[in-house]
């Protein structure tokens, strides 16, 4: 069974193996997950989510055969 202490030790060991140029990426990631909250996680991130339902169903494919095979 992995304890939190073991996980922390493993993380620190892996951090110590990273080259200096990758540490800034790691810091950004850590800051991002520190700001994480479950309410933010449930938010829709998909940029097309607002478009869903924006057109009538099927209207995008109307007369597609004619356009494809002209």
mmCIF file as Biopython writes it, N, C-alpha, C and O atoms, coordinates in Angstrom:
data_model
#
loop_
_atom_site.group_PDB
_atom_site.id
_atom_site.type_symbol
_atom_site.label_atom_id
_atom_site.label_alt_id
_atom_site.label_comp_id
_atom_site.label_asym_id
_atom_site.label_entity_id
_atom_site.label_seq_id
_atom_site.pdbx_PDB_ins_code
_atom_site.Cartn_x
_atom_site.Cartn_y
_atom_site.Cartn_z
_atom_site.occupancy
_atom_site.B_iso_or_equiv
_atom_site.auth_seq_id
_atom_site.auth_asym_id
_atom_site.pdbx_PDB_model_num
ATOM 1   N N  . UNK A ? 1  ? 0.840   -1.190 0.000   1.0 0.0 1  A 1 
ATOM 2   C CA . UNK A ? 1  ? 0.000   0.000  0.000   1.0 0.0 1  A 1 
ATOM 3   C C  . UNK A ? 1  ? 0.886   1.254  0.000   1.0 0.0 1  A 1 
ATOM 4   O O  . UNK A ? 1  ? 1.839   1.360  0.772   1.0 0.0 1  A 1 
ATOM 5   N N  . UNK A ? 2  ? 0.552   2.183  -0.870  1.0 0.0 2  A 1 
ATOM 6   C CA . UNK A ? 2  ? 1.322   3.411  -0.986  1.0 0.0 2  A 1 
ATOM 7   C C  . UNK A ? 2  ? 0.754   4.452  -0.029  1.0 0.0 2  A 1 
ATOM 8   O O  . UNK A ? 2  ? -0.443  4.739  -0.048  1.0 0.0 2  A 1 
ATOM 9   N N  . UNK A ? 3  ? 1.608   5.005  0.792   1.0 0.0 3  A 1 
ATOM 10  C CA . UNK A ? 3  ? 1.164   6.051  1.708   1.0 0.0 3  A 1 
ATOM 11  C C  . UNK A ? 3  ? 1.484   7.406  1.106   1.0 0.0 3  A 1 
ATOM 12  O O  . UNK A ? 3  ? 2.237   7.511  0.138   1.0 0.0 3  A 1 
ATOM 13  N N  . UNK A ? 4  ? 0.897   8.446  1.695   1.0 0.0 4  A 1 
ATOM 14  C CA . UNK A ? 4  ? 1.150   9.801  1.213   1.0 0.0 4  A 1 
ATOM 15  C C  . UNK A ? 4  ? 2.628   10.159 1.345   1.0 0.0 4  A 1 
ATOM 16  O O  . UNK A ? 4  ? 3.174   10.863 0.496   1.0 0.0 4  A 1 
ATOM 17  N N  . UNK A ? 5  ? 3.272   9.680  2.400   1.0 0.0 5  A 1 
ATOM 18  C CA . UNK A ? 5  ? 4.697   9.951  2.594   1.0 0.0 5  A 1 
ATOM 19  C C  . UNK A ? 5  ? 5.501   9.317  1.467   1.0 0.0 5  A 1 
ATOM 20  O O  . UNK A ? 5  ? 6.420   9.938  0.932   1.0 0.0 5  A 1 
ATOM 21  N N  . UNK A ? 6  ? 5.162   8.092  1.106   1.0 0.0 6  A 1 
ATOM 22  C CA . UNK A ? 6  ? 5.870   7.424  0.015   1.0 0.0 6  A 1 
ATOM 23  C C  . UNK A ? 6  ? 5.656   8.145  -1.310  1.0 0.0 6  A 1 
ATOM 24  O O  . UNK A ? 6  ? 6.585   8.284  -2.106  1.0 0.0 6  A 1 
ATOM 25  N N  . UNK A ? 7  ? 4.438   8.598  -1.540  1.0 0.0 7  A 1 
ATOM 26  C CA . UNK A ? 7  ? 4.148   9.317  -2.778  1.0 0.0 7  A 1 
ATOM 27  C C  . UNK A ? 7  ? 4.944   10.621 -2.804  1.0 0.0 7  A 1 
ATOM 28  O O  . UNK A ? 7  ? 5.524   10.975 -3.830  1.0 0.0 7  A 1 
ATOM 29  N N  . UNK A ? 8  ? 4.971   11.333 -1.678  1.0 0.0 8  A 1 
ATOM 30  C CA . UNK A ? 8  ? 5.723   12.591 -1.612  1.0 0.0 8  A 1 
ATOM 31  C C  . UNK A ? 8  ? 7.205   12.331 -1.884  1.0 0.0 8  A 1 
ATOM 32  O O  . UNK A ? 8  ? 7.849   13.090 -2.609  1.0 0.0 8  A 1 
ATOM 33  N N  . UNK A ? 9  ? 7.738   11.269 -1.307  1.0 0.0 9  A 1 
ATOM 34  C CA . UNK A ? 9  ? 9.143   10.918 -1.528  1.0 0.0 9  A 1 
ATOM 35  C C  . UNK A ? 9  ? 9.399   10.578 -2.991  1.0 0.0 9  A 1 
ATOM 36  O O  . UNK A ? 9  ? 10.415  10.981 -3.557  1.0 0.0 9  A 1 
ATOM 37  N N  . UNK A ? 10 ? 8.489   9.844  -3.596  1.0 0.0 10 A 1 
ATOM 38  C CA . UNK A ? 10 ? 8.633   9.487  -5.002  1.0 0.0 10 A 1 
ATOM 39  C C  . UNK A ? 10 ? 8.612   10.730 -5.881  1.0 0.0 10 A 1 
ATOM 40  O O  . UNK A ? 10 ? 9.414   10.864 -6.805  1.0 0.0 10 A 1 
ATOM 41  N N  . UNK A ? 11 ? 7.689   11.634 -5.585  1.0 0.0 11 A 1 
ATOM 42  C CA . UNK A ? 11 ? 7.595   12.874 -6.365  1.0 0.0 11 A 1 
ATOM 43  C C  . UNK A ? 11 ? 8.891   13.664 -6.248  1.0 0.0 11 A 1 
ATOM 44  O O  . UNK A ? 11 ? 9.422   14.148 -7.247  1.0 0.0 11 A 1 
ATOM 45  N N  . UNK A ? 12 ? 9.390   13.792 -5.043  1.0 0.0 12 A 1 
ATOM 46  C CA . UNK A ? 12 ? 10.638  14.537 -4.841  1.0 0.0 12 A 1 
ATOM 47  C C  . UNK A ? 12 ? 11.814  13.876 -5.561  1.0 0.0 12 A 1 
ATOM 48  O O  . UNK A ? 12 ? 12.669  14.564 -6.119  1.0 0.0 12 A 1 
ATOM 49  N N  . UNK A ? 13 ? 11.855  12.564 -5.547  1.0 0.0 13 A 1 
ATOM 50  C CA . UNK A ? 13 ? 12.923  11.854 -6.259  1.0 0.0 13 A 1 
ATOM 51  C C  . UNK A ? 13 ? 12.854  12.144 -7.758  1.0 0.0 13 A 1 
ATOM 52  O O  . UNK A ? 13 ? 13.876  12.381 -8.402  1.0 0.0 13 A 1 
ATOM 53  N N  . UNK A ? 14 ? 11.643  12.121 -8.299  1.0 0.0 14 A 1 
ATOM 54  C CA . UNK A ? 14 ? 11.473  12.370 -9.733  1.0 0.0 14 A 1 
ATOM 55  C C  . UNK A ? 14 ? 11.781  13.827 -10.073 1.0 0.0 14 A 1 
ATOM 56  O O  . UNK A ? 14 ? 12.365  14.104 -11.120 1.0 0.0 14 A 1 
ATOM 57  N N  . UNK A ? 15 ? 11.399  14.754 -9.206  1.0 0.0 15 A 1 
ATOM 58  C CA . UNK A ? 15 ? 11.713  16.170 -9.427  1.0 0.0 15 A 1 
ATOM 59  C C  . UNK A ? 15 ? 13.217  16.378 -9.460  1.0 0.0 15 A 1 
ATOM 60  O O  . UNK A ? 15 ? 13.725  17.140 -10.282 1.0 0.0 15 A 1 
ATOM 61  N N  . UNK A ? 16 ? 13.915  15.715 -8.587  1.0 0.0 16 A 1 
ATOM 62  C CA . UNK A ? 16 ? 15.377  15.858 -8.543  1.0 0.0 16 A 1 
ATOM 63  C C  . UNK A ? 16 ? 16.059  15.317 -9.793  1.0 0.0 16 A 1 
ATOM 64  O O  . UNK A ? 16 ? 17.200  15.680 -10.076 1.0 0.0 16 A 1 
ATOM 65  N N  . UNK A ? 17 ? 15.390  14.470 -10.534 1.0 0.0 17 A 1 
ATOM 66  C CA . UNK A ? 17 ? 15.943  13.928 -11.770 1.0 0.0 17 A 1 
ATOM 67  C C  . UNK A ? 17 ? 15.732  14.859 -12.964 1.0 0.0 17 A 1 
ATOM 68  O O  . UNK A ? 17 ? 16.393  14.712 -13.992 1.0 0.0 17 A 1 
ATOM 69  N N  . UNK A ? 18 ? 14.812  15.817 -12.829 1.0 0.0 18 A 1 
ATOM 70  C CA . UNK A ? 18 ? 14.485  16.693 -13.951 1.0 0.0 18 A 1 
ATOM 71  C C  . UNK A ? 18 ? 15.621  17.670 -14.246 1.0 0.0 18 A 1 
ATOM 72  O O  . UNK A ? 18 ? 16.272  18.175 -13.332 1.0 0.0 18 A 1 
ATOM 73  N N  . UNK A ? 19 ? 15.851  17.927 -15.529 1.0 0.0 19 A 1 
ATOM 74  C CA . UNK A ? 19 ? 16.816  18.969 -15.877 1.0 0.0 19 A 1 
ATOM 75  C C  . UNK A ? 19 ? 16.226  20.344 -15.522 1.0 0.0 19 A 1 
ATOM 76  O O  . UNK A ? 19 ? 15.008  20.516 -15.497 1.0 0.0 19 A 1 
ATOM 77  N N  . UNK A ? 20 ? 17.087  21.298 -15.255 1.0 0.0 20 A 1 
ATOM 78  C CA . UNK A ? 20 ? 16.657  22.627 -14.828 1.0 0.0 20 A 1 
ATOM 79  C C  . UNK A ? 20 ? 15.663  23.271 -15.794 1.0 0.0 20 A 1 
ATOM 80  O O  . UNK A ? 20 ? 14.733  23.954 -15.368 1.0 0.0 20 A 1 
ATOM 81  N N  . UNK A ? 21 ? 15.860  23.053 -17.084 1.0 0.0 21 A 1 
ATOM 82  C CA . UNK A ? 21 ? 14.980  23.712 -18.057 1.0 0.0 21 A 1 
ATOM 83  C C  . UNK A ? 21 ? 13.531  23.206 -18.013 1.0 0.0 21 A 1 
ATOM 84  O O  . UNK A ? 21 ? 12.638  23.855 -18.556 1.0 0.0 21 A 1 
ATOM 85  N N  . UNK A ? 22 ? 13.297  22.078 -17.387 1.0 0.0 22 A 1 
ATOM 86  C CA . UNK A ? 22 ? 11.926  21.567 -17.279 1.0 0.0 22 A 1 
ATOM 87  C C  . UNK A ? 22 ? 11.255  21.940 -15.957 1.0 0.0 22 A 1 
ATOM 88  O O  . UNK A ? 22 ? 10.055  21.718 -15.791 1.0 0.0 22 A 1 
ATOM 89  N N  . UNK A ? 23 ? 11.997  22.490 -15.037 1.0 0.0 23 A 1 
ATOM 90  C CA . UNK A ? 23 ? 11.439  22.828 -13.731 1.0 0.0 23 A 1 
ATOM 91  C C  . UNK A ? 23 ? 10.364  23.908 -13.811 1.0 0.0 23 A 1 
ATOM 92  O O  . UNK A ? 23 ? 9.414   23.892 -13.029 1.0 0.0 23 A 1 
ATOM 93  N N  . UNK A ? 24 ? 10.504  24.840 -14.744 1.0 0.0 24 A 1 
ATOM 94  C CA . UNK A ? 24 ? 9.488   25.889 -14.872 1.0 0.0 24 A 1 
ATOM 95  C C  . UNK A ? 24 ? 8.145   25.293 -15.299 1.0 0.0 24 A 1 
ATOM 96  O O  . UNK A ? 24 ? 7.094   25.751 -14.850 1.0 0.0 24 A 1 
ATOM 97  N N  . UNK A ? 25 ? 8.176   24.272 -16.167 1.0 0.0 25 A 1 
ATOM 98  C CA . UNK A ? 25 ? 6.937   23.598 -16.562 1.0 0.0 25 A 1 
ATOM 99  C C  . UNK A ? 25 ? 6.303   22.891 -15.370 1.0 0.0 25 A 1 
ATOM 100 O O  . UNK A ? 25 ? 5.085   22.921 -15.191 1.0 0.0 25 A 1 
ATOM 101 N N  . UNK A ? 26 ? 7.128   22.267 -14.575 1.0 0.0 26 A 1 
ATOM 102 C CA . UNK A ? 26 ? 6.633   21.586 -13.396 1.0 0.0 26 A 1 
ATOM 103 C C  . UNK A ? 26 ? 6.001   22.576 -12.423 1.0 0.0 26 A 1 
ATOM 104 O O  . UNK A ? 26 ? 4.941   22.308 -11.859 1.0 0.0 26 A 1 
ATOM 105 N N  . UNK A ? 27 ? 6.643   23.698 -12.233 1.0 0.0 27 A 1 
ATOM 106 C CA . UNK A ? 27 ? 6.105   24.720 -11.339 1.0 0.0 27 A 1 
ATOM 107 C C  . UNK A ? 27 ? 4.762   25.231 -11.841 1.0 0.0 27 A 1 
ATOM 108 O O  . UNK A ? 27 ? 3.835   25.406 -11.050 1.0 0.0 27 A 1 
ATOM 109 N N  . UNK A ? 28 ? 4.644   25.467 -13.124 1.0 0.0 28 A 1 
ATOM 110 C CA . UNK A ? 28 ? 3.362   25.903 -13.700 1.0 0.0 28 A 1 
ATOM 111 C C  . UNK A ? 28 ? 2.283   24.859 -13.455 1.0 0.0 28 A 1 
ATOM 112 O O  . UNK A ? 28 ? 1.154   25.199 -13.101 1.0 0.0 28 A 1 
ATOM 113 N N  . UNK A ? 29 ? 2.628   23.590 -13.643 1.0 0.0 29 A 1 
ATOM 114 C CA . UNK A ? 29 ? 1.669   22.511 -13.422 1.0 0.0 29 A 1 
ATOM 115 C C  . UNK A ? 29 ? 1.227   22.469 -11.957 1.0 0.0 29 A 1 
ATOM 116 O O  . UNK A ? 29 ? 0.038   22.343 -11.665 1.0 0.0 29 A 1 
ATOM 117 N N  . UNK A ? 30 ? 2.181   22.575 -11.053 1.0 0.0 30 A 1 
ATOM 118 C CA . UNK A ? 30 ? 1.863   22.546 -9.626  1.0 0.0 30 A 1 
ATOM 119 C C  . UNK A ? 30 ? 0.944   23.706 -9.265  1.0 0.0 30 A 1 
ATOM 120 O O  . UNK A ? 30 ? -0.022  23.524 -8.522  1.0 0.0 30 A 1 
ATOM 121 N N  . UNK A ? 31 ? 1.234   24.887 -9.780  1.0 0.0 31 A 1 
ATOM 122 C CA . UNK A ? 31 ? 0.388   26.042 -9.498  1.0 0.0 31 A 1 
ATOM 123 C C  . UNK A ? 31 ? -1.022  25.845 -10.051 1.0 0.0 31 A 1 
ATOM 124 O O  . UNK A ? 31 ? -2.006  26.254 -9.434  1.0 0.0 31 A 1 
ATOM 125 N N  . UNK A ? 32 ? -1.105  25.223 -11.201 1.0 0.0 32 A 1 
ATOM 126 C CA . UNK A ? 32 ? -2.410  24.989 -11.816 1.0 0.0 32 A 1 
ATOM 127 C C  . UNK A ? 32 ? -3.233  24.002 -10.983 1.0 0.0 32 A 1 
ATOM 128 O O  . UNK A ? 32 ? -4.425  24.218 -10.768 1.0 0.0 32 A 1 
ATOM 129 N N  . UNK A ? 33 ? -2.610  22.933 -10.520 1.0 0.0 33 A 1 
ATOM 130 C CA . UNK A ? 33 ? -3.385  21.963 -9.746  1.0 0.0 33 A 1 
ATOM 131 C C  . UNK A ? 33 ? -3.678  22.475 -8.339  1.0 0.0 33 A 1 
ATOM 132 O O  . UNK A ? 33 ? -4.629  22.012 -7.710  1.0 0.0 33 A 1 
ATOM 133 N N  . UNK A ? 34 ? -2.891  23.411 -7.833  1.0 0.0 34 A 1 
ATOM 134 C CA . UNK A ? 34 ? -3.208  24.014 -6.542  1.0 0.0 34 A 1 
ATOM 135 C C  . UNK A ? 34 ? -4.459  24.883 -6.654  1.0 0.0 34 A 1 
ATOM 136 O O  . UNK A ? 34 ? -5.233  24.983 -5.703  1.0 0.0 34 A 1 
ATOM 137 N N  . UNK A ? 35 ? -4.658  25.505 -7.804  1.0 0.0 35 A 1 
ATOM 138 C CA . UNK A ? 35 ? -5.829  26.346 -8.035  1.0 0.0 35 A 1 
ATOM 139 C C  . UNK A ? 35 ? -7.070  25.541 -8.401  1.0 0.0 35 A 1 
ATOM 140 O O  . UNK A ? 35 ? -8.172  26.085 -8.461  1.0 0.0 35 A 1 
ATOM 141 N N  . UNK A ? 36 ? -6.889  24.255 -8.644  1.0 0.0 36 A 1 
ATOM 142 C CA . UNK A ? 36 ? -7.984  23.380 -9.057  1.0 0.0 36 A 1 
ATOM 143 C C  . UNK A ? 36 ? -9.040  23.296 -7.964  1.0 0.0 36 A 1 
ATOM 144 O O  . UNK A ? 36 ? -8.725  23.162 -6.782  1.0 0.0 36 A 1 
ATOM 145 N N  . UNK A ? 37 ? -10.278 23.377 -8.378  1.0 0.0 37 A 1 
ATOM 146 C CA . UNK A ? 37 ? -11.379 23.119 -7.451  1.0 0.0 37 A 1 
ATOM 147 C C  . UNK A ? 37 ? -12.414 22.289 -8.205  1.0 0.0 37 A 1 
ATOM 148 O O  . UNK A ? 37 ? -12.568 22.445 -9.416  1.0 0.0 37 A 1 
ATOM 149 N N  . UNK A ? 38 ? -13.119 21.415 -7.504  1.0 0.0 38 A 1 
ATOM 150 C CA . UNK A ? 38 ? -14.102 20.563 -8.180  1.0 0.0 38 A 1 
ATOM 151 C C  . UNK A ? 38 ? -15.144 21.363 -8.961  1.0 0.0 38 A 1 
ATOM 152 O O  . UNK A ? 38 ? -15.608 20.903 -10.004 1.0 0.0 38 A 1 
ATOM 153 N N  . UNK A ? 39 ? -15.518 22.532 -8.489  1.0 0.0 39 A 1 
ATOM 154 C CA . UNK A ? 39 ? -16.510 23.326 -9.226  1.0 0.0 39 A 1 
ATOM 155 C C  . UNK A ? 39 ? -15.956 23.787 -10.564 1.0 0.0 39 A 1 
ATOM 156 O O  . UNK A ? 39 ? -16.698 23.857 -11.543 1.0 0.0 39 A 1 
ATOM 157 N N  . UNK A ? 40 ? -14.658 24.106 -10.626 1.0 0.0 40 A 1 
ATOM 158 C CA . UNK A ? 40 ? -14.031 24.467 -11.902 1.0 0.0 40 A 1 
ATOM 159 C C  . UNK A ? 40 ? -13.934 23.262 -12.820 1.0 0.0 40 A 1 
ATOM 160 O O  . UNK A ? 40 ? -14.023 23.399 -14.040 1.0 0.0 40 A 1 
ATOM 161 N N  . UNK A ? 41 ? -13.755 22.096 -12.246 1.0 0.0 41 A 1 
ATOM 162 C CA . UNK A ? 41 ? -13.612 20.874 -13.027 1.0 0.0 41 A 1 
ATOM 163 C C  . UNK A ? 41 ? -14.899 20.539 -13.771 1.0 0.0 41 A 1 
ATOM 164 O O  . UNK A ? 41 ? -14.856 20.002 -14.878 1.0 0.0 41 A 1 
ATOM 165 N N  . UNK A ? 42 ? -16.040 20.854 -13.170 1.0 0.0 42 A 1 
ATOM 166 C CA . UNK A ? 42 ? -17.322 20.527 -13.779 1.0 0.0 42 A 1 
ATOM 167 C C  . UNK A ? 42 ? -17.697 21.483 -14.899 1.0 0.0 42 A 1 
ATOM 168 O O  . UNK A ? 42 ? -18.610 21.199 -15.674 1.0 0.0 42 A 1 
ATOM 169 N N  . UNK A ? 43 ? -17.011 22.600 -14.995 1.0 0.0 43 A 1 
ATOM 170 C CA . UNK A ? 43 ? -17.315 23.584 -16.028 1.0 0.0 43 A 1 
ATOM 171 C C  . UNK A ? 43 ? -16.981 23.020 -17.404 1.0 0.0 43 A 1 
ATOM 172 O O  . UNK A ? 43 ? -16.041 22.240 -17.560 1.0 0.0 43 A 1 
ATOM 173 N N  . UNK A ? 44 ? -17.754 23.424 -18.384 1.0 0.0 44 A 1 
ATOM 174 C CA . UNK A ? 44 ? -17.520 22.977 -19.753 1.0 0.0 44 A 1 
ATOM 175 C C  . UNK A ? 44 ? -16.339 23.753 -20.320 1.0 0.0 44 A 1 
ATOM 176 O O  . UNK A ? 44 ? -16.348 24.984 -20.335 1.0 0.0 44 A 1 
ATOM 177 N N  . UNK A ? 45 ? -15.336 23.042 -20.780 1.0 0.0 45 A 1 
ATOM 178 C CA . UNK A ? 45 ? -14.133 23.660 -21.314 1.0 0.0 45 A 1 
ATOM 179 C C  . UNK A ? 45 ? -14.155 23.656 -22.843 1.0 0.0 45 A 1 
ATOM 180 O O  . UNK A ? 45 ? -13.421 24.416 -23.476 1.0 0.0 45 A 1 
ATOM 181 N N  . UNK A ? 46 ? -14.975 22.823 -23.426 1.0 0.0 46 A 1 
ATOM 182 C CA . UNK A ? 46 ? -15.028 22.671 -24.869 1.0 0.0 46 A 1 
ATOM 183 C C  . UNK A ? 46 ? -15.464 23.978 -25.533 1.0 0.0 46 A 1 
ATOM 184 O O  . UNK A ? 46 ? -16.558 24.467 -25.250 1.0 0.0 46 A 1 
ATOM 185 N N  . UNK A ? 47 ? -14.638 24.553 -26.405 1.0 0.0 47 A 1 
ATOM 186 C CA . UNK A ? 47 ? -15.003 25.825 -27.036 1.0 0.0 47 A 1 
ATOM 187 C C  . UNK A ? 47 ? -16.199 25.701 -27.975 1.0 0.0 47 A 1 
ATOM 188 O O  . UNK A ? 47 ? -16.838 26.705 -28.291 1.0 0.0 47 A 1 
ATOM 189 N N  . UNK A ? 48 ? -16.511 24.494 -28.422 1.0 0.0 48 A 1 
ATOM 190 C CA . UNK A ? 48 ? -17.670 24.300 -29.299 1.0 0.0 48 A 1 
ATOM 191 C C  . UNK A ? 48 ? -18.948 24.011 -28.520 1.0 0.0 48 A 1 
ATOM 192 O O  . UNK A ? 48 ? -20.015 23.873 -29.118 1.0 0.0 48 A 1 
ATOM 193 N N  . UNK A ? 49 ? -18.858 23.917 -27.206 1.0 0.0 49 A 1 
ATOM 194 C CA . UNK A ? 49 ? -20.018 23.573 -26.399 1.0 0.0 49 A 1 
ATOM 195 C C  . UNK A ? 49 ? -21.149 24.583 -26.583 1.0 0.0 49 A 1 
ATOM 196 O O  . UNK A ? 49 ? -22.318 24.199 -26.579 1.0 0.0 49 A 1 
ATOM 197 N N  . UNK A ? 50 ? -20.825 25.857 -26.742 1.0 0.0 50 A 1 
ATOM 198 C CA . UNK A ? 50 ? -21.870 26.861 -26.938 1.0 0.0 50 A 1 
ATOM 199 C C  . UNK A ? 50 ? -22.532 26.736 -28.302 1.0 0.0 50 A 1 
ATOM 200 O O  . UNK A ? 50 ? -23.646 27.222 -28.497 1.0 0.0 50 A 1 
ATOM 201 N N  . UNK A ? 51 ? -21.863 26.091 -29.243 1.0 0.0 51 A 1 
ATOM 202 C CA . UNK A ? 51 ? -22.400 25.937 -30.588 1.0 0.0 51 A 1 
ATOM 203 C C  . UNK A ? 51 ? -23.417 24.805 -30.668 1.0 0.0 51 A 1 
ATOM 204 O O  . UNK A ? 51 ? -24.249 24.785 -31.575 1.0 0.0 51 A 1 
ATOM 205 N N  . UNK A ? 52 ? -23.360 23.871 -29.735 1.0 0.0 52 A 1 
ATOM 206 C CA . UNK A ? 52 ? -24.256 22.714 -29.763 1.0 0.0 52 A 1 
ATOM 207 C C  . UNK A ? 52 ? -25.694 23.203 -29.775 1.0 0.0 52 A 1 
ATOM 208 O O  . UNK A ? 52 ? -26.114 23.982 -28.919 1.0 0.0 52 A 1 
ATOM 209 N N  . UNK A ? 53 ? -26.429 22.735 -30.755 1.0 0.0 53 A 1 
ATOM 210 C CA . UNK A ? 53 ? -27.820 23.141 -30.901 1.0 0.0 53 A 1 
ATOM 211 C C  . UNK A ? 53 ? -27.981 24.461 -31.629 1.0 0.0 53 A 1 
ATOM 212 O O  . UNK A ? 53 ? -29.087 24.994 -31.717 1.0 0.0 53 A 1 
ATOM 213 N N  . UNK A ? 54 ? -26.898 24.986 -32.147 1.0 0.0 54 A 1 
ATOM 214 C CA . UNK A ? 54 ? -26.943 26.278 -32.822 1.0 0.0 54 A 1 
ATOM 215 C C  . UNK A ? 54 ? -27.599 26.230 -34.190 1.0 0.0 54 A 1 
ATOM 216 O O  . UNK A ? 54 ? -27.984 27.272 -34.722 1.0 0.0 54 A 1 
ATOM 217 N N  . UNK A ? 55 ? -27.731 25.075 -34.758 1.0 0.0 55 A 1 
ATOM 218 C CA . UNK A ? 55 ? -28.399 24.915 -36.050 1.0 0.0 55 A 1 
ATOM 219 C C  . UNK A ? 55 ? -29.399 23.783 -35.933 1.0 0.0 55 A 1 
ATOM 220 O O  . UNK A ? 55 ? -29.311 22.942 -35.039 1.0 0.0 55 A 1 
ATOM 221 N N  . UNK A ? 56 ? -30.338 23.779 -36.840 1.0 0.0 56 A 1 
ATOM 222 C CA . UNK A ? 56 ? -31.319 22.704 -36.835 1.0 0.0 56 A 1 
ATOM 223 C C  . UNK A ? 56 ? -30.647 21.386 -37.186 1.0 0.0 56 A 1 
ATOM 224 O O  . UNK A ? 56 ? -29.723 21.332 -37.997 1.0 0.0 56 A 1 
ATOM 225 N N  . UNK A ? 57 ? -31.128 20.346 -36.567 1.0 0.0 57 A 1 
ATOM 226 C CA . UNK A ? 57 ? -30.539 19.028 -36.806 1.0 0.0 57 A 1 
ATOM 227 C C  . UNK A ? 57 ? -30.702 18.646 -38.263 1.0 0.0 57 A 1 
ATOM 228 O O  . UNK A ? 57 ? -31.800 18.715 -38.815 1.0 0.0 57 A 1 
ATOM 229 N N  . UNK A ? 58 ? -29.617 18.248 -38.874 1.0 0.0 58 A 1 
ATOM 230 C CA . UNK A ? 58 ? -29.646 17.778 -40.241 1.0 0.0 58 A 1 
ATOM 231 C C  . UNK A ? 58 ? -29.439 18.852 -41.294 1.0 0.0 58 A 1 
ATOM 232 O O  . UNK A ? 58 ? -29.169 18.537 -42.453 1.0 0.0 58 A 1 
ATOM 233 N N  . UNK A ? 59 ? -29.561 20.111 -40.910 1.0 0.0 59 A 1 
ATOM 234 C CA . UNK A ? 59 ? -29.458 21.157 -41.928 1.0 0.0 59 A 1 
ATOM 235 C C  . UNK A ? 59 ? -28.038 21.289 -42.485 1.0 0.0 59 A 1 
ATOM 236 O O  . UNK A ? 59 ? -27.854 21.774 -43.601 1.0 0.0 59 A 1 
ATOM 237 N N  . UNK A ? 60 ? -27.049 20.867 -41.724 1.0 0.0 60 A 1 
ATOM 238 C CA . UNK A ? 60 ? -25.676 20.956 -42.212 1.0 0.0 60 A 1 
ATOM 239 C C  . UNK A ? 60 ? -25.407 19.972 -43.348 1.0 0.0 60 A 1 
ATOM 240 O O  . UNK A ? 60 ? -24.551 20.218 -44.198 1.0 0.0 60 A 1 
ATOM 241 N N  . UNK A ? 61 ? -26.125 18.876 -43.361 1.0 0.0 61 A 1 
ATOM 242 C CA . UNK A ? 61 ? -25.894 17.850 -44.377 1.0 0.0 61 A 1 
ATOM 243 C C  . UNK A ? 61 ? -26.925 17.906 -45.503 1.0 0.0 61 A 1 
ATOM 244 O O  . UNK A ? 61 ? -26.940 17.044 -46.382 1.0 0.0 61 A 1 
ATOM 245 N N  . UNK A ? 62 ? -27.773 18.908 -45.473 1.0 0.0 62 A 1 
ATOM 246 C CA . UNK A ? 62 ? -28.812 19.019 -46.494 1.0 0.0 62 A 1 
ATOM 247 C C  . UNK A ? 62 ? -28.177 19.227 -47.864 1.0 0.0 62 A 1 
ATOM 248 O O  . UNK A ? 62 ? -27.322 20.097 -48.028 1.0 0.0 62 A 1 
ATOM 249 N N  . UNK A ? 63 ? -28.581 18.456 -48.815 1.0 0.0 63 A 1 
ATOM 250 C CA . UNK A ? 63 ? -28.090 18.537 -50.199 1.0 0.0 63 A 1 
ATOM 251 C C  . UNK A ? 63 ? -26.592 18.293 -50.306 1.0 0.0 63 A 1 
ATOM 252 O O  . UNK A ? 63 ? -25.950 18.783 -51.236 1.0 0.0 63 A 1 
ATOM 253 N N  . UNK A ? 64 ? -26.031 17.546 -49.372 1.0 0.0 64 A 1 
ATOM 254 C CA . UNK A ? 64 ? -24.584 17.315 -49.389 1.0 0.0 64 A 1 
ATOM 255 C C  . UNK A ? 64 ? -24.154 16.479 -50.594 1.0 0.0 64 A 1 
ATOM 256 O O  . UNK A ? 64 ? -23.064 16.669 -51.134 1.0 0.0 64 A 1 
ATOM 257 N N  . UNK A ? 65 ? -25.027 15.544 -51.013 1.0 0.0 65 A 1 
ATOM 258 C CA . UNK A ? 65 ? -24.664 14.714 -52.164 1.0 0.0 65 A 1 
ATOM 259 C C  . UNK A ? 65 ? -24.438 15.574 -53.403 1.0 0.0 65 A 1 
ATOM 260 O O  . UNK A ? 65 ? -23.495 15.355 -54.162 1.0 0.0 65 A 1 
ATOM 261 N N  . UNK A ? 66 ? -25.302 16.539 -53.592 1.0 0.0 66 A 1 
ATOM 262 C CA . UNK A ? 66 ? -25.179 17.425 -54.759 1.0 0.0 66 A 1 
ATOM 263 C C  . UNK A ? 66 ? -23.868 18.197 -54.683 1.0 0.0 66 A 1 
ATOM 264 O O  . UNK A ? 66 ? -23.160 18.311 -55.683 1.0 0.0 66 A 1 
ATOM 265 N N  . UNK A ? 67 ? -23.541 18.719 -53.531 1.0 0.0 67 A 1 
ATOM 266 C CA . UNK A ? 67 ? -22.310 19.491 -53.388 1.0 0.0 67 A 1 
ATOM 267 C C  . UNK A ? 67 ? -21.061 18.618 -53.523 1.0 0.0 67 A 1 
ATOM 268 O O  . UNK A ? 67 ? -20.048 19.059 -54.065 1.0 0.0 67 A 1 
ATOM 269 N N  . UNK A ? 68 ? -21.136 17.395 -53.037 1.0 0.0 68 A 1 
ATOM 270 C CA . UNK A ? 68 ? -19.971 16.516 -53.096 1.0 0.0 68 A 1 
ATOM 271 C C  . UNK A ? 68 ? -19.673 16.005 -54.487 1.0 0.0 68 A 1 
ATOM 272 O O  . UNK A ? 68 ? -18.510 15.858 -54.862 1.0 0.0 68 A 1 
ATOM 273 N N  . UNK A ? 69 ? -20.708 15.735 -55.254 1.0 0.0 69 A 1 
ATOM 274 C CA . UNK A ? 69 ? -20.514 15.038 -56.522 1.0 0.0 69 A 1 
ATOM 275 C C  . UNK A ? 69 ? -20.705 15.917 -57.751 1.0 0.0 69 A 1 
ATOM 276 O O  . UNK A ? 69 ? -20.935 15.411 -58.849 1.0 0.0 69 A 1 
ATOM 277 N N  . UNK A ? 70 ? -20.610 17.232 -57.568 1.0 0.0 70 A 1 
ATOM 278 C CA . UNK A ? 70 ? -20.725 18.126 -58.737 1.0 0.0 70 A 1 
ATOM 279 C C  . UNK A ? 70 ? -19.467 18.098 -59.550 1.0 0.0 70 A 1 
ATOM 280 O O  . UNK A ? 70 ? -19.375 18.784 -60.568 1.0 0.0 70 A 1 
#
